[in-house]
Amino acid sequence: MSQRSKRKSTTTIVGLDLFEIKLNDASKACSKKFACSSSVVKTPEGNEEVLVQGDIQEDVADFLVATFNIPENAIVIEEPKKKK
């Protein structure tokens, strides 16, 4: 999760391609489940990840396990880095 401005934040989901999940499908599922905007974006390294608007950090693990059958021990949630 990263802070955009004041109370707005985004959540980034990476590594879904390792489980052979289509990122467009994951993005659409997140949009429906969390009633927010999400998209597939390219990183500067050339990888793709799902970017979801909003702080869904607490619910995303359960959602990924239930929807895409990802093992719970494969999910790591990182705290946002503090800006100096």
OpenMM code with the backbone's topology and positions (N, CA, C; nanometers):
from openmm import Vec3, app, unit

residues = "MET SER GLN ARG SER LYS ARG LYS SER THR THR THR ILE VAL GLY LEU ASP LEU PHE GLU ILE LYS LEU ASN ASP ALA SER LYS ALA CYS SER LYS LYS PHE ALA CYS SER SER SER VAL VAL LYS THR PRO GLU GLY ASN GLU GLU VAL LEU VAL GLN GLY ASP ILE GLN GLU ASP VAL ALA ASP PHE LEU VAL ALA THR PHE ASN ILE PRO GLU ASN ALA ILE VAL ILE GLU GLU PRO LYS LYS LYS LYS".split()
positions = [
    Vec3(0.0845, -0.1169, 0.0000),
    Vec3(0.0000, 0.0000, 0.0000),
    Vec3(0.0892, 0.1233, 0.0000),
    Vec3(0.0489, 0.2235, -0.0724),
    Vec3(0.1231, 0.3494, -0.0707),
    Vec3(0.0258, 0.4650, -0.0584),
    Vec3(0.0692, 0.5683, 0.0098),
    Vec3(-0.0118, 0.6872, 0.0336),
    Vec3(-0.0020, 0.7791, -0.0872),
    Vec3(-0.1144, 0.8239, -0.1380),
    Vec3(-0.1129, 0.9183, -0.2495),
    Vec3(-0.1135, 1.0600, -0.1968),
    Vec3(-0.2221, 1.1021, -0.1410),
    Vec3(-0.2307, 1.2353, -0.0827),
    Vec3(-0.3308, 1.2313, 0.0315),
    Vec3(-0.2951, 1.2919, 0.1399),
    Vec3(-0.3763, 1.2974, 0.2614),
    Vec3(-0.4330, 1.1601, 0.2963),
    Vec3(-0.5591, 1.1336, 0.2650),
    Vec3(-0.6212, 1.0072, 0.3041),
    Vec3(-0.6364, 0.9087, 0.1890),
    Vec3(-0.5878, 0.9410, 0.0728),
    Vec3(-0.6013, 0.8518, -0.0416),
    Vec3(-0.4817, 0.7569, -0.0476),
    Vec3(-0.5087, 0.6312, -0.0841),
    Vec3(-0.4004, 0.5343, -0.0907),
    Vec3(-0.4267, 0.4342, -0.2024),
    Vec3(-0.3233, 0.3620, -0.2389),
    Vec3(-0.3354, 0.2566, -0.3389),
    Vec3(-0.2707, 0.1304, -0.2839),
    Vec3(-0.3179, 0.0168, -0.3316),
    Vec3(-0.2627, -0.1124, -0.2940),
    Vec3(-0.2103, -0.1792, -0.4196),
    Vec3(-0.0883, -0.2299, -0.4139),
    Vec3(-0.0253, -0.2951, -0.5274),
    Vec3(-0.0180, -0.4450, -0.5011),
    Vec3(-0.0628, -0.5236, -0.5983),
    Vec3(-0.0594, -0.6691, -0.5877),
    Vec3(0.0388, -0.7199, -0.6925),
    Vec3(0.1435, -0.7854, -0.6481),
    Vec3(0.2464, -0.8365, -0.7392),
    Vec3(0.2579, -0.9881, -0.7255),
    Vec3(0.3084, -1.0514, -0.8297),
    Vec3(0.3370, -1.1943, -0.8247),
    Vec3(0.2226, -1.2853, -0.8645),
    Vec3(0.1097, -1.2312, -0.9076),
    Vec3(-0.0009, -1.3172, -0.9472),
    Vec3(0.0323, -1.3996, -1.0706),
    Vec3(0.1203, -1.3477, -1.1556),
    Vec3(0.1587, -1.4213, -1.2759),
    Vec3(0.2330, -1.5502, -1.2415),
    Vec3(0.2935, -1.5592, -1.1243),
    Vec3(0.3606, -1.6820, -1.0810),
    Vec3(0.2616, -1.7961, -1.0593),
    Vec3(0.1361, -1.7611, -1.0331),
    Vec3(0.0309, -1.8607, -1.0130),
    Vec3(-0.0552, -1.8767, -1.1385),
    Vec3(-0.0049, -1.8260, -1.2507),
    Vec3(-0.0720, -1.8350, -1.3808),
    Vec3(-0.2107, -1.7718, -1.3784),
    Vec3(-0.2206, -1.6585, -1.3105),
    Vec3(-0.3455, -1.5824, -1.3041),
    Vec3(-0.3344, -1.4677, -1.4022),
    Vec3(-0.4361, -1.4509, -1.4860),
    Vec3(-0.4367, -1.3386, -1.5792),
    Vec3(-0.4590, -1.2108, -1.4996),
    Vec3(-0.3701, -1.1162, -1.5181),
    Vec3(-0.3761, -0.9931, -1.4393),
    Vec3(-0.5010, -0.9115, -1.4700),
    Vec3(-0.5472, -0.9144, -1.5937),
    Vec3(-0.6710, -0.8421, -1.6274),
    Vec3(-0.7897, -0.9005, -1.5520),
    Vec3(-0.7950, -1.0330, -1.5404),
    Vec3(-0.9032, -1.0965, -1.4653),
    Vec3(-0.8965, -1.0603, -1.3173),
    Vec3(-0.7753, -1.0582, -1.2626),
    Vec3(-0.7579, -1.0216, -1.1218),
    Vec3(-0.7978, -0.8764, -1.0978),
    Vec3(-0.7629, -0.7898, -1.1916),
    Vec3(-0.7974, -0.6485, -1.1793),
    Vec3(-0.9490, -0.6289, -1.1793),
    Vec3(-1.0169, -0.6963, -1.2704),
    Vec3(-1.1636, -0.6854, -1.2760),
    Vec3(-1.2285, -0.7416, -1.1503),
    Vec3(-1.1761, -0.8537, -1.1003),
    Vec3(-1.2320, -0.9138, -0.9792),
    Vec3(-1.2143, -0.8218, -0.8592),
    Vec3(-1.0989, -0.7563, -0.8498),
    Vec3(-1.0753, -0.6613, -0.7397),
    Vec3(-1.1698, -0.5430, -0.7490),
    Vec3(-1.1920, -0.4933, -0.8705),
    Vec3(-1.2831, -0.3796, -0.8898),
    Vec3(-1.4232, -0.4138, -0.8423),
    Vec3(-1.4689, -0.5340, -0.8755),
    Vec3(-1.6044, -0.5747, -0.8361),
    Vec3(-1.6137, -0.5979, -0.6860),
    Vec3(-1.5174, -0.6691, -0.6309),
    Vec3(-1.5220, -0.7051, -0.4888),
    Vec3(-1.5108, -0.5843, -0.3969),
    Vec3(-1.4176, -0.4930, -0.4274),
    Vec3(-1.3906, -0.3817, -0.3377),
    Vec3(-1.4528, -0.2502, -0.3826),
    Vec3(-1.5317, -0.2530, -0.4899),
    Vec3(-1.6014, -0.1344, -0.5413),
    Vec3(-1.5060, -0.0165, -0.5588),
    Vec3(-1.4000, -0.0423, -0.6330),
    Vec3(-1.3005, 0.0617, -0.6559),
    Vec3(-1.2409, 0.0438, -0.7948),
    Vec3(-1.1549, 0.1340, -0.8316),
    Vec3(-1.0877, 0.1260, -0.9601),
    Vec3(-0.9595, 0.0448, -0.9448),
    Vec3(-0.9304, -0.0380, -1.0443),
    Vec3(-0.8036, -0.1097, -1.0448),
    Vec3(-0.7583, -0.1276, -1.1886),
    Vec3(-0.6274, -0.1426, -1.2055),
    Vec3(-0.5729, -0.1572, -1.3404),
    Vec3(-0.4432, -0.2356, -1.3355),
    Vec3(-0.4011, -0.2806, -1.4522),
    Vec3(-0.2732, -0.3488, -1.4660),
    Vec3(-0.1726, -0.2445, -1.5131),
    Vec3(-0.0625, -0.2298, -1.4398),
    Vec3(0.0388, -0.1299, -1.4739),
    Vec3(0.1739, -0.1970, -1.4904),
    Vec3(0.2582, -0.1360, -1.5726),
    Vec3(0.3947, -0.1851, -1.5911),
    Vec3(0.4878, -0.1130, -1.4951),
    Vec3(0.5800, -0.1878, -1.4384),
    Vec3(0.6816, -0.1291, -1.3515),
    Vec3(0.7984, -0.0823, -1.4373),
    Vec3(0.8866, -0.0004, -1.3829),
    Vec3(1.0045, 0.0419, -1.4597),
    Vec3(1.0928, -0.0762, -1.5020),
    Vec3(1.0854, -0.1865, -1.4275),
    Vec3(1.1648, -0.3052, -1.4614),
    Vec3(1.1028, -0.3855, -1.5747),
    Vec3(0.9795, -0.3518, -1.6140),
    Vec3(0.9123, -0.4217, -1.7224),
    Vec3(0.8127, -0.5264, -1.6763),
    Vec3(0.7981, -0.5460, -1.5454),
    Vec3(0.7003, -0.6407, -1.4925),
    Vec3(0.5630, -0.5749, -1.4883),
    Vec3(0.4608, -0.6568, -1.4743),
    Vec3(0.3255, -0.6034, -1.4605),
    Vec3(0.2717, -0.6378, -1.3230),
    Vec3(0.1878, -0.5483, -1.2689),
    Vec3(0.1263, -0.5673, -1.1389),
    Vec3(-0.0131, -0.5059, -1.1395),
    Vec3(-0.0941, -0.5457, -1.0432),
    Vec3(-0.2295, -0.4925, -1.0314),
    Vec3(-0.2274, -0.3790, -0.9299),
    Vec3(-0.2760, -0.2632, -0.9694),
    Vec3(-0.2812, -0.1453, -0.8833),
    Vec3(-0.4279, -0.1175, -0.8507),
    Vec3(-0.4614, -0.1205, -0.7221),
    Vec3(-0.5991, -0.1024, -0.6761),
    Vec3(-0.6065, 0.0262, -0.5959),
    Vec3(-0.7039, 0.1104, -0.6262),
    Vec3(-0.7214, 0.2337, -0.5496),
    Vec3(-0.7909, 0.2004, -0.4186),
    Vec3(-0.7319, 0.2458, -0.3107),
    Vec3(-0.7903, 0.2234, -0.1794),
    Vec3(-0.7026, 0.1338, -0.0944),
    Vec3(-0.7286, 0.1346, 0.0341),
    Vec3(-0.6545, 0.0541, 0.1301),
    Vec3(-0.7305, -0.0755, 0.1541),
    Vec3(-0.7013, -0.1778, 0.0738),
    Vec3(-0.7675, -0.3073, 0.0872),
    Vec3(-0.6733, -0.4087, 0.1505),
    Vec3(-0.5700, -0.3599, 0.2127),
    Vec3(-0.4635, -0.4429, 0.2663),
    Vec3(-0.5133, -0.5519, 0.3607),
    Vec3(-0.6115, -0.5235, 0.4419),
    Vec3(-0.6607, -0.6200, 0.5397),
    Vec3(-0.7455, -0.7293, 0.4765),
    Vec3(-0.8107, -0.7016, 0.3648),
    Vec3(-0.9031, -0.7960, 0.3046),
    Vec3(-0.8468, -0.8686, 0.1829),
    Vec3(-0.7370, -0.8222, 0.1288),
    Vec3(-0.6884, -0.8750, 0.0017),
    Vec3(-0.6388, -1.0193, 0.0145),
    Vec3(-0.5795, -1.0572, 0.1255),
    Vec3(-0.5285, -1.1933, 0.1416),
    Vec3(-0.6428, -1.2951, 0.1367),
    Vec3(-0.7487, -1.2702, 0.2132),
    Vec3(-0.8637, -1.3610, 0.2120),
    Vec3(-0.9274, -1.3678, 0.0736),
    Vec3(-0.9332, -1.2539, 0.0063),
    Vec3(-0.9901, -1.2481, -0.1281),
    Vec3(-0.9084, -1.3320, -0.2268),
    Vec3(-0.7767, -1.3200, -0.2230),
    Vec3(-0.6911, -1.3951, -0.3147),
    Vec3(-0.6988, -1.5455, -0.2890),
    Vec3(-0.7063, -1.5844, -0.1633),
    Vec3(-0.7174, -1.7267, -0.1290),
    Vec3(-0.8504, -1.7826, -0.1787),
    Vec3(-0.9582, -1.7113, -0.1536),
    Vec3(-1.0907, -1.7598, -0.1901),
    Vec3(-1.1159, -1.7568, -0.3408),
    Vec3(-1.0707, -1.6529, -0.4076),
    Vec3(-1.1023, -1.6347, -0.5487),
    Vec3(-1.0080, -1.7100, -0.6413),
    Vec3(-0.8788, -1.7063, -0.6120),
    Vec3(-0.7796, -1.7621, -0.7046),
    Vec3(-0.7060, -1.8838, -0.6496),
    Vec3(-0.7486, -1.9359, -0.5340),
    Vec3(-0.6883, -2.0550, -0.4734),
    Vec3(-0.5370, -2.0422, -0.4530),
    Vec3(-0.4936, -1.9256, -0.4134),
    Vec3(-0.3525, -1.9037, -0.3824),
    Vec3(-0.3292, -1.9518, -0.2392),
    Vec3(-0.2229, -2.0299, -0.2159),
    Vec3(-0.1948, -2.0748, -0.0785),
    Vec3(-0.1728, -1.9560, 0.0153),
    Vec3(-0.2299, -1.9648, 0.1332),
    Vec3(-0.2226, -1.8534, 0.2279),
    Vec3(-0.0792, -1.8216, 0.2689),
    Vec3(0.0064, -1.9237, 0.2741),
    Vec3(0.1452, -1.8998, 0.3149),
    Vec3(0.2274, -1.8358, 0.2032),
    Vec3(0.1718, -1.8216, 0.0831),
    Vec3(0.2426, -1.7576, -0.0281),
    Vec3(0.2159, -1.6072, -0.0342),
    Vec3(0.1287, -1.5578, 0.0519),
    Vec3(0.0911, -1.4163, 0.0497),
    Vec3(0.1683, -1.3411, 0.1565),
    Vec3(0.2354, -1.2350, 0.1141),
    Vec3(0.3122, -1.1507, 0.2060),
    Vec3(0.2573, -1.0090, 0.1934),
    Vec3(0.2224, -0.9505, 0.3067),
    Vec3(0.1715, -0.8133, 0.3077),
    Vec3(0.2797, -0.7254, 0.3695),
    Vec3(0.3230, -0.6276, 0.2925),
    Vec3(0.4270, -0.5365, 0.3383),
    Vec3(0.3659, -0.4042, 0.3805),
    Vec3(0.4196, -0.3490, 0.4857),
    Vec3(0.3766, -0.2176, 0.5307),
    Vec3(0.4344, -0.1117, 0.4369),
    Vec3(0.3634, -0.0007, 0.4189),
    Vec3(0.4164, 0.1046, 0.3313),
    Vec3(0.5427, 0.1661, 0.3888),
    Vec3(0.6288, 0.2075, 0.2984),
    Vec3(0.7521, 0.2741, 0.3407),
    Vec3(0.7192, 0.4183, 0.3771),
    Vec3(0.7725, 0.4624, 0.4869),
    Vec3(0.7500, 0.6001, 0.5316),
    Vec3(0.8316, 0.6961, 0.4472),
    Vec3(0.7676, 0.8040, 0.4059),
    Vec3(0.8396, 0.9083, 0.3311),
    Vec3(0.9091, 0.9990, 0.4300),
    Vec3(1.0295, 1.0391, 0.3947),
    Vec3(1.1074, 1.1277, 0.4835),
    Vec3(1.0903, 1.2712, 0.4445),
] * unit.nanometer
topology = app.Topology()
chain = topology.addChain("A")
for resn in residues:
    res = topology.addResidue(resn, chain)
    for name in ("N", "CA", "C"):
        topology.addAtom(name, app.Element.getBySymbol(name[0]), res)
